[in-house]
Amino acid sequence: MADLFDVTEGFSTTIQDQVILTINCKKYILKQPDTKELCRRCGKESETIQHITAACEQLAPTEYIKRHDGLAKIIHQKLAEAAELIEDKSPYYKYTPASVLENESFKLYWNRSILTDKTIYFNRPDKIHIISPKK
């Protein structure tokens, strides 16, 4: 992958291949006797990669948002560069998105609520990319 450290790419691959040492892995793959199956964080479901990355209620309020925003920042930076909204080509891990970036052709929002005519409870989309016709 283009901008990832080798360690990051390797860790991502181990997660994708589901070879991270979870409790579920210890019990069913390594066949370790007397291994409890429940998640160490929430204690409610089997500790699998799927549970850790997408379903654990203890991780959802903070860790999922950090992971989501980390990826969204990379997309935001690439869109901003492509639309010539930024000139600084800092590494993705140092990039901090501005709330609004705009020029004569584009407007790019980051982490902002959108006002609508009808009430929408989930009104904070990941990103909004507005393209204006060139004058």
C-alpha positions in Angstrom: 0.0 0.0 0.0 1.3 3.4 -0.9 1.5 5.5 2.2 1.4 2.9 5.0 4.3 1.9 7.2 5.4 -1.8 6.7 4.3 -2.6 10.3 0.8 -1.0 9.7 0.3 -3.0 6.5 1.5 -6.2 8.2 -0.9 -5.7 11.1 -3.7 -5.0 8.7 -3.0 -8.2 6.9 -3.0 -10.3 10.1 -6.4 -8.9 11.0 -7.7 -9.6 7.6 -6.4 -13.2 7.7 -7.9 -13.5 11.2 -4.7 -14.7 12.8 -4.7 -12.2 15.8 -4.5 -14.1 19.1 -8.1 -13.6 20.3 -9.8 -15.7 23.0 -11.8 -17.3 20.2 -8.5 -18.2 18.4 -7.0 -19.7 21.6 -10.1 -21.9 22.1 -10.9 -23.1 18.6 -7.7 -22.8 16.7 -5.0 -23.5 19.3 -7.4 -25.9 21.2 -6.3 -24.5 24.6 -8.5 -26.2 27.2 -10.5 -24.3 29.8 -10.4 -21.1 27.7 -13.4 -18.8 28.3 -14.9 -17.6 25.1 -16.3 -14.2 26.1 -14.8 -10.9 25.2 -12.3 -9.5 27.7 -13.8 -6.0 27.4 -17.5 -6.4 27.5 -17.8 -10.1 28.6 -21.0 -10.5 26.6 -20.0 -12.1 23.3 -17.4 -14.4 21.9 -14.1 -12.5 21.3 -13.6 -12.8 17.6 -12.0 -10.3 15.1 -15.5 -9.4 13.9 -16.6 -8.6 17.5 -13.5 -6.6 18.4 -13.6 -4.5 15.1 -17.3 -3.9 14.8 -19.5 -5.1 17.7 -18.0 -4.6 21.2 -20.1 -2.1 23.1 -17.1 -1.2 25.2 -15.0 -0.1 22.2 -17.8 1.5 20.1 -18.0 4.9 21.9 -14.3 5.7 21.4 -12.1 3.3 19.4 -14.5 2.9 16.4 -14.7 6.6 16.0 -10.9 7.0 16.1 -10.5 4.3 13.5 -13.3 5.8 11.3 -11.9 9.3 11.5 -8.3 8.0 10.8 -9.4 6.6 7.5 -11.7 9.5 6.7 -8.8 11.9 7.2 -6.9 10.1 4.5 -9.8 10.3 2.1 -10.3 14.0 3.0 -6.7 14.8 2.4 -6.7 13.1 -1.0 -9.9 14.9 -2.1 -8.5 18.2 -0.9 -5.3 17.7 -2.8 -7.2 16.6 -6.0 -9.4 19.7 -5.8 -6.4 21.9 -5.1 -7.8 23.0 -1.7 -4.5 22.4 0.1 -0.9 22.8 -1.0 0.8 21.1 2.0 1.5 17.4 1.3 2.0 16.3 4.9 2.0 12.6 5.7 -1.5 11.2 6.3 -0.8 10.6 10.0 0.0 14.3 10.6 -2.9 15.7 8.5 -5.5 17.6 10.4 -8.6 18.4 8.3 -10.0 21.9 8.3 -13.7 22.2 9.1 -14.3 23.8 5.7 -12.1 24.1 2.7 -13.2 25.9 -0.4 -12.1 27.5 -3.7 -14.0 28.7 -6.7 -14.9 25.2 -7.8 -15.1 23.0 -4.6 -16.3 23.1 -1.0 -15.2 20.3 1.3 -16.6 19.9 4.8 -15.2 17.9 7.7 -17.1 16.7 10.7 -20.0 19.2 10.5 -23.7 18.9 11.0 -25.8 19.6 8.0 -29.0 21.7 8.4 -31.9 20.3 6.4 -35.5 21.3 5.9 -36.7 18.1 7.6 -35.4 16.8 10.9 -32.7 14.3 10.4 -31.2 12.8 13.6 -28.0 11.5 12.0 -27.0 14.7 10.2 -23.2 14.4 10.4 -22.1 12.7 7.2 -18.5 11.5 6.8 -17.7 14.1 4.3 -19.4 16.4 1.9 -17.8 17.3 -1.4 -19.6 20.1 -3.2 -18.7 20.7 -6.8 -19.6 24.1 -8.3 -19.7 24.7 -12.0 -16.7 26.6 -13.2 -17.4 30.2 -14.1 
